[in-house]
Amino acid sequence: MQPTTDILVRIRNNSGNNKEEVFTKLYRYLLRPDLYYEAYKNLYANNGAATKGVNEDTADGFSKGKVESVIQALTDETYQPAPVRRTYIEKKNNPNKKRPLGIPTFTDKLVQEVLRMVLEAVYEPIFLDCSHGFRPNRSCHTALVSLKKEFNGARWFIEGDIKGCFDNINHVVLVGLLTNKVKDARLIKLICKFLKAGYVENWQYHSTHSGTPQGGIISPLLANIYLHELDKFVMKLKAEFDRPATYDHTTEYNRLQRWRARIKPKIAAAEGAEREALIAQTRTWRKELLKTPCKSQTDKKIKYIRYADDFLIAVNGSREECVEIKRKLAEFIGQTLKMELSEEKTLITHSNEYARFLGYDVRVRRDDKIKHGGAGNRAKRTLNNLTELSVPFDDKILKFLFSKGVVEQKAGGTLFSIARPSLFRQTDLEIVSTYNAELRGICNYYSLAGNFNKLGYFAYLMEYSCLKTLAGKHKTTIAKVIRQHNDEKGNWGIPYKTMGGEKRCYFADYTEAKKVRNASDIITNATMINGSTRTTFEQRLNANVCELCGNTQSDHYEIHHVHKVKDLKGKEPWERAMIAKRRKTMVACRECHKEIHR
C-alpha cells in the first residue's frame, strides 16, 4: 500500500498547481493507520504530550490496538471528541489578564493531528506569502525579515488587531469557507464535532457556539483558513489602491541634477583657478543634493504582513486614505468574518513614529547620515527611508525584569540587580541554566533589532542577579562566588560532571544570538509531511518485542511514555533502560507496562 504521506504530498502539489481545485473523498485518508504513527511521532516529544485533558488519557499507552479502535470509531462515524479542559495562562503583554487555553485529551490530539496533516496538504499551497503565523517553515522572524525588506519608504502604518480572534470565529462562516474547497460531508462533520465539543471548567461542562479552543492542534490551521479571506481582501484593496508615481524625483532634486549636467563640461574645459572654483561649487552642490528629498512621493502603495490575528499595513498615501482603508477593513471583518476590529489597538501611525508588531518597534528611518564608500569613495545617503526594527526596552525588557524579580528600582529611577529567593532551592547548575535560558530566549528573539546592543545592559543586570542569587543561596558574597568558580582564563562557570569528564556551565554571552542569526531564520516545523514510508514507532510496535523484558509472546504491546528523560532517577530497571537509550518512549508488553505503573 502506498504510504499516505506520499499521497498527501501529491495532494499538496495538485493544490499548488491549481488554486481553484476542489477536493473530495479526503475522509478515507483518516482511516489509514500509517498516518496515526506519523501523528504520534509529531506529538510525543512535545511538553503537552503528558498533560491530561478531562481524563487520564496521555501519550503513555499508545498501541496498535488504540489506532485500530480510533479508526473503527471514525469508520462507523461514532467517534465523539471529549470536551477540552479549560485552564488559563497569563498574557505576555498584560500579566493582569489571562488567556483561556483548552487542553484536549491525547486521543483527540492524535485525531486532530491527522486531520491537520490532511487539511494542511490542501490549504498550505493556497495561503498567501503575507501570512506567517502557524505555518511550516515560517515564524515571527520570517514575518519580521519580510517586513524589513518590503516596508521601506512607507509613510503610514495601520496596526491591526482582531478582538478575541480565536474565541470569536463564527462556526457557520468557517464551515462555509471549508466547503468551498473540501466537498466531503464526513470530514466537515468531524470538524464540526471538534468545534462543538465544549469545555470543562471547575468540573462543569460548557457548550461552545463560536471560536476554536486555543491549545487545540487543529485550531491554528482553522484560524488561518478563516483569516485567509482577510488576506485576499487586503490584496484586493491593494490592487485597487496601488498606482505608480507620476514622476520619480522632486522638483528641487531635478533642478540640482540639471545643474550638475551643465557644470560637468565646464569643469572639463576649465583650467587653473577657474577649475578649482568650479570643483568647490560642485562640492557645495553635492552636499545640498544629499540633504534634498529625492522621491516624489506621488505613488500609491499598500504592503501587508499578518501573523495570526496581528497584522501591519504600510501605506504610501495620505492619512485620509488610511482612515478609509481602516473603515473598509472594519466593515469586511464585521460583515463577512462576523468579528470585530479592535478600535483601541488598530492605530494609524506615521512612519516617523514607532508602530508595534510582534513585540518589536517598527519605524521608517529618515536620517541625514552620510557614508563614504564605493567607486571613488563617493558620499551617499545611508539608512534613509529604510525600515528599522527596535527593541522596546522600557515596555518589554523592563517589564520582563520586574516580572521575574531580577531588578528593583531605587530613588531616581536607577535599576539594581537583586537575588531571586525562589531559586535558592535549585542547584547552582540549575540556577545558571535558568538565567541562561531566559537571557538567550530574549536575545534570540530580538536579534533582528537595530539597537540589539542595548541588550548588553539587560545581560549585565541578569548576570549580577544570577551572582547575587548564588551568593544569597550560599550566604556569601559575589566576589567569593566568582573566585570559587573561576577557570584558568578568569571566566566564572559552574562545573559539572558528564560521561566525557568535567565541564563548565558559563553565563551565556548575549552577543552569540546576533552572530548566529541569519536572514531566513526558518524554524522547521516538525509536523511537515516528509514522505517517509514507515515510522520508528510503527516498526517498534510491529516487532512484537518488549524492550524491557524481551517478551515476544504477549498479545499486546504499547508505548510507555515519560515527560522528560532527565527526570528519571535510574532506580528501577525500566528507568535505567530508558536512560541508557536516551528515549522518552519504550515499547513494553502489557505485563511490564502494568508493573511500571505499579
Disulfide bonds with the S-S distance in Angstrom:
none
